[in-house]
Amino acid sequence: MLNINVGGKLFQIACKVLAQYPITRLGKLALYTDPAKKLQLCDDYLVQKNEYFFDRDPSIFHYIFHFYRSGILWVMDEMCPSNFVEEIEYWGIHLKYSQRCCRILFEEKQDELNEYLKIEKELEAELEPLDLGKQFDGKFLGGFRKMIWNLIENPYSSVPAKIIAVMSSFFVLISIVGMTLSTVEEMKNKTGKMWMEQMEMICAIFFTSEYLMRLISSSSFKKFLRAAFNAIDLVAILPFYIQLLFENLDEGDTLYHEELHKVENVSKLGKVLKLIKLMRIFRILKLARHSTGLRAFSFTMRQCYQQVCCLLLFIAMGVFTFSALIHSVEHDVPGTDFTSIPYAWWWAAVSLSTVGYGDTVPDTILGRMVAFLCISFGIILNGMPISILYNKFSDYYAKLKAHELSQ
């Protein structure tokens, strides 16, 4: 018999039983004749009691002990997968010795744990900017840059930081409202344009100052440029300066500018300016920097991209299928709108989304049956991912909020 002491608990196993598994740690211990090699396999050896001591978890070794006696490795649900795998790897036992049903459940639990740890790691990366207060120690103007960083990136650090965060959101809203009002016919007079231009200039100055402060307080210029929020900030201020560049290509040529404004609606330059002005709508994404809900929503979409892509695939399949069916039963009806499958795509998309504008409707009984099937499929399809997305969003939002409140 081989006396095994695991964490203070004594086990006795016959050497001939251990010898049946020569690649395991205890199998090697039973087969080796060289005392030096045996001592390399254990943590200590008690000469008086002839015991081999192992500083391991005795509760898990019960399953190892049972394996040597029966040839089957038990896997219990309450055990931590990582700890159990670490222990059996130490003893040199493979998971293949367990029953297939238990192994499948264990591997599923292990995959869930790995996925959970992966999400936790990505969530920590999402919260990383709030934990970088020590990055300025020993650097050039470290104290000054740290003060700016706290003002811009950490709104929970002080009252001025909260005021700047509120002002940032306020200027974003003002900018969006200004862009919206600039399209109203009553605001296109000279006075309205002047007010809109002054409002846009003030917002651009604030956004530029905010961007430069973030650039100054950045610890790495490359990381600063790669950050998604910083790219959004750059897109928010570029339209203003590009518009100024286009409008001041030749300041001395006043006639040229007058002619340019006359043909702005039809010229290529005018179309470019309109497109650049439209880019200001991306400023609304700046709200995500100070909104925990928007950050949680963005993180949820990134984590559930497979489910979202699968949903879009089902929608595309439904659109193609039901548009083909409705065209096949309605194309012979006089005055029908389903003259071709591409013309039926809009009807199928609207019906699948359960919006149902009613601008295009089937006239035949078969067509209405197809429409009923299309709407029913849309209801089932739209209800499938809601619970998954909502549960994950709630979980991520709670974690983000708890971390922010702990700062």
PyMOL commands that set and color helices and strands:
alter all, ss='L'
color gray80, all
select helices_A, chain A and resi 15-18+25-31+35-41+58-70+81-91+95-97+100-126+128-131+133-136+142-153+159-181+185-187+190-216+221-226+228-247+254-262+268-290+292-303+305-330+341-352+365-383+386-405
alter helices_A, ss='H'
color red, helices_A
select strands_A, chain A and resi 2-6+9-13+44-46+51-54
alter strands_A, ss='S'
color yellow, strands_A
deselect
rebuild
show_as cartoon
